[in-house]
Amino acid sequence: MIKVDLKPANLGLSGWTAILPPRKAQPALENDIDCDYLVIGAGFAGLSAARRLLQLEASASVVILEAEEVAAGPAGRNSGFMIDLPHALASGSYGGENAQDLRNIRMNRAAIAFAADAAREYGFADEAFDLRGKINAAASAQGNRHNQAYARHLDALGEPYALLDARAMRDTCGSEYYSGGLHTPGTAVIQPSLYVRSLADALTALPRCRLYENSAVHELTRNGDRWQLRTERGSANANRVILAVNGLVESFGFYRHRLIHINLYASMTRELDATEIAQLGGVRSWGFTPSDPIGSTVRRIDGTGGTRLVIRNRCTYEPSLGLPADRLRRIARDHRRTFAARFPMLAKLPMEYCWSGRLCLSRNDVWAIGELEQGLFSACCQNGLGTTRGTISGIVAAEMASANREQSLVPDFREQAQPRRLFPEPFMTLGARGVIRLKEWRAGREL
Ligand SMILES: Cc1cc2nc3c(=O)[nH]c(=O)nc-3n(C[C@H](O)[C@H](O)[C@H](O)COP(=O)(O)OP(=O)(O)OC[C@H]3O[C@@H](n4cnc5c(N)ncnc54)[C@H](O)[C@@H]3O)c2cc1C
């Protein structure tokens, strides 16, 4: 029997969810049910696994169990860049080895195509999923050097891009802060909460799929060929189970001392009025990732919830998966300061929401995907780029779990090494926190 060590929720209400109209959650599991496949977690990995299972098996039933409401977790808290290109968060730049990068690009694009297909098939709103590319923004000489190195790397990979000067950046975002940018066309920009809600609701409308929200799994038991999962008020039985809980797979007892738990933070302004929109200038919506991976991600959005700016920066190592309650207050100050530096014309604009979210990395940048015990599969450890890599891991785990050996949607995926063991404590925590602080300090104006 596996007992699950349940962890506290992420801090703060995500602006992405708060600006959407209320949604009626699916009921919690309150009885004993049977199905063919159980998926634990309704983020990118879990929902993609469920969709792929339904595609692969014409008559199989799939049940998804989610601890909170859909999009309350990291899937509804991120910055919404579904990136196709190399994006190694733990490295000092986004580049890597060419052959490996080309394979990663093909896998990332398979995931984006899968998401685009779902958006088309289920009729998502345009703002939920928009394949319009992104800009790597530079605010310093060092940032420009990062972009130039990235451009050389893209040349070697044969990937298209466009370099933008300071004026083009100002014309886009209205701010003089940026000295250059690098646009790549293959990234999908999503409203993360709307995307996961739309996918969850579309799957739940299908007769063979059920979703139970507010249904944290706290126990798993194998009975012969079947698994039984218990929640507070119900239980579910299935032949096969997919754990799609990202770093929380550790709280199920797997990959202990192999996963790096990081918290990221974001803030969203209140809605801009017409005067503020005019003061800001620039185009209606845009998305900037930082040229230095530890820098700030900034978006202007214009849709449900009106025109707003969203900033993400700061990053902390949290091996216990919990956060002190006052953490958001300190981070919110950093967000206001870095926002005001970029948008002095809106320096007094209040942030309406500030939130945190967990993500999970491995030292050797590999997933935690595979069959953990007979009939129990993992689709975890997305290494930061969880919108894309979570989608890939869900597809791959579903294909591993299914009896249908139809051609893979991610043919480039290969069995991977295990996530490498962490350094012993206290060296791991001291080292990780030290490296993050050093990188943040070095990022200078990019933060
Ligand atoms: C501020 C921020 C910005 C980010 N920006 C980006 C970005 O721009 N692009 C990008 O690609 N990634 C980004 N990320 C990372 C991305 O959000 C995650 O990597 C991604 O959500 C991982 O997807 P997942 O489905 O694997 O896991 P999750 O989204 O974490 O979903 C796992 C789900 O499992 C549920 N669960 C856990 N335990 C249980 C249990 N016992 N029983 C039932 N359910 C359980 C959780 O409630 C959760 O909903 C960002 C993250 C943050 C916090």
The ligand as a Gaussian input file, in Angstrom:
#p B3LYP/6-31G(d) Opt

LIG

0 1
 C        4.658000      31.344000     -12.135000
 C        4.937000      30.207000     -13.078000
 C        5.244000      30.454000     -14.409000
 C        5.470000      29.388000     -15.289000
 N        5.616000      29.657000     -16.626000
 C        5.679000      28.639000     -17.511000
 C        5.662000      28.910000     -18.914000
 O        5.543000      30.052000     -19.375000
 N        5.772000      27.845000     -19.759000
 C        5.851000      26.552000     -19.283000
 O        5.934000      25.632000     -20.087000
 N        5.810000      26.278000     -17.963000
 C        5.719000      27.273000     -17.062000
 N        5.625000      26.998000     -15.738000
 C        5.686000      25.586000     -15.280000
 C        4.371000      24.843000     -15.505000
 O        3.290000      25.511000     -14.923000
 C        4.442000      23.449000     -14.890000
 O        5.658000      22.845000     -15.284000
 C        3.256000      22.605000     -15.358000
 O        2.078000      23.084000     -14.760000
 C        3.452000      21.130000     -15.031000
 O        2.342000      20.439000     -15.539000
 P        1.902000      19.047000     -14.918000
 O        0.611000      18.669000     -15.514000
 O        3.032000      18.100000     -14.992000
 O        1.732000      19.340000     -13.354000
 P        0.762000      20.329000     -12.601000
 O        0.339000      21.434000     -13.457000
 O        1.453000      20.631000     -11.317000
 O       -0.514000      19.415000     -12.334000
 C       -0.463000      18.361000     -11.393000
 C       -1.826000      18.254000     -10.753000
 O       -1.814000      17.112000      -9.898000
 C       -2.657000      17.396000      -8.793000
 N       -2.311000      16.490000      -7.687000
 C       -1.173000      16.471000      -6.972000
 N       -1.249000      15.520000      -5.999000
 C       -2.462000      14.938000      -6.141000
 C       -3.135000      13.910000      -5.419000
 N       -2.573000      13.288000      -4.364000
 N       -4.385000      13.559000      -5.814000
 C       -4.970000      14.175000      -6.890000
 N       -4.366000      15.162000      -7.591000
 C       -3.137000      15.543000      -7.208000
 C       -2.333000      18.850000      -8.487000
 O       -3.382000      19.456000      -7.722000
 C       -2.172000      19.453000      -9.874000
 O       -3.354000      20.061000     -10.343000
 C        5.450000      28.047000     -14.812000
 C        5.146000      27.788000     -13.476000
 C        4.895000      28.850000     -12.613000
 C        4.566000      28.536000     -11.187000

